[in-house]
Amino acid sequence: MERTRAYLGLIIAMVLWGGSFVATKIALAVYPPFTVIFGRMIIASLIFLLLWKRVVPKYWRWKDLKYLLAMAFMEPCLYFLFEGYALKYTTAGQASLIVSTLPLMVGMCAAFLLGEELKPRMVLGFLISILGVFFLTRGAAISEASPNPILGNTLEFLAMVAATGYTLLVRYMSSKYSALFLTAIQSFVGLLFFGPLAFFHDKFYHLKPQVYALYSIMFLGAFVTVIAYWLYNHGIARISASKAAAFGNMIPVFTIFIGWMILGEVLNMAQIGASFLIFFGVVLSQEMGFVSFFKLLSGKINFARFVVK
């Protein structure tokens, strides 16, 4: 049951992350990147302050501080820095497809650093997906929503490198601290990191409020930075890093669907072909096939019990 709750939580996290690309795109149309990120960090930090008694761990080890700071520096600091600018130059759909490379990158690094099993087909799948990302970028057309897709997709890939380091560190620290505490550390460090950038670089105090952009930032802070990250960290603590990261394959599906409904985004034929190449590479790398996966999800899941716990 514990593993099933972890799987369900990861799926919910992927739905929220799929929406985060669209919400970020909406917010970036009004506010500069540092302001958007700082806004979501403020909201998330306030929520964790309200939950402070549940957040603070019973035991604290000062020697773990360097790992916690490295984890938070990878994500949200470097990750949001790269992704915030990536979405200024590419579409939400293209960016989310590049996220499909994350499980393969995590799987390879986890094998070398955490001792998780690395199979030949995982390596082959990784190479095929990277090739798909290359063709996705080459096939991107310049448009109002995607003024510089090559730059944007490159920045998004660098965000995945940062996310890989973050995932491995969360997996390592999850045996010592709760998922809620690890998520809170991210928010507080992100607040301190992006606050000065938003103040001095963006001069956010001169910006005028815009309803839809503010709603998007509130969604990013409460539902993505708090809930999605908590569910993701919860999943990493209960299954292997590579298996937890594999759920990132679902993000492009949700993002493209939400982007189509809200932003009217489309992919050209070359990008659709590249998407299938990425998809094939990801499937090739996975130990659990689609049939087994859907059998797992079709089992009886007590959703209310999951939420309460």
Phi, psi and omega in degrees: 000323180297318179292323179296319177296323178297317179297315180297318178298321179295322178295316178299319179299321180292324176297315180294320178293326175299318177289336183294327179296320179290316180297320178295319178299318179295315181293322181290342177289344182244317185243152177290160187305312183297325179293318178298313182293317179298321179298316180291329177291323177299311182297314180296317181296322177297319178296318180290330175294323177293332180260021191306318183296331179272342183277316187295128179286155179288327180235141182231134179241117183296333179292343179276351185301320182296325178288321179294318179292321177296319178301311182290329179293322177295315181208114029263347193301292182293319182300308182292328178298311179292314185289325179301318178280330179301318183284355172278339187244348180223170182279161178298322181295315179296317181299318182292329178293326178292333177299338179299340179282345184301311182302324182287321177295317179295318181300317180292316181291323179296328179294319183279324187261328183249357178079014177285151186293134177243114182261152181304323182290337175293319178296315179298317178298321178299313182295321179294319180294320177298321176298320177297320177298321178299312180290329176298316180291317180294329183274357183288135179262142178286130180211180179296324180277345182220074186290332180213075187298328180295313177295314182298316180290328176294317177297322179294324178294321176296327176297324179291327176297316178295320180295328178296313177299321179297313183299318180294321179290322177296317179300319181291319185275346185292342177282348183249329185228156182287158178298325180295318179294316180297322178292322179295320178302319178303313185294316182293317178294319178298323178298315180290327183284313186271345178302304178299323180295319179291325183285310186273324183274311183272338184050057186298339182290349176265353186279147179268144179291143176225125193304305185295324178293320178293320175299320179296318179294321177297319177297316180298320182289310186279312188271329183264302183295325180267296189289309183297315181293323178297315179296321179295313179295324176298318180292318179299326182291341187247343175227174183294157181300318182292322179291321179293316180294335181298336179292346175298342178298338183278343185300313181303323180299312181292319182294314181297320179294314180291320178296324177294319182289319189261316186258348182069028181284149177223160174246141176281174186297322179297320180288325177297318177297318178296325179297319178294326178294316176299314181301315180297317180297321180293314180299319180300327185279346188272143178283324181264122178285174182294322181298313179296321182296314181288332173296322178297314183289335181280354178290171182284117181241120178276092186296320181298318179296323178298314182295319181296318180284000000 
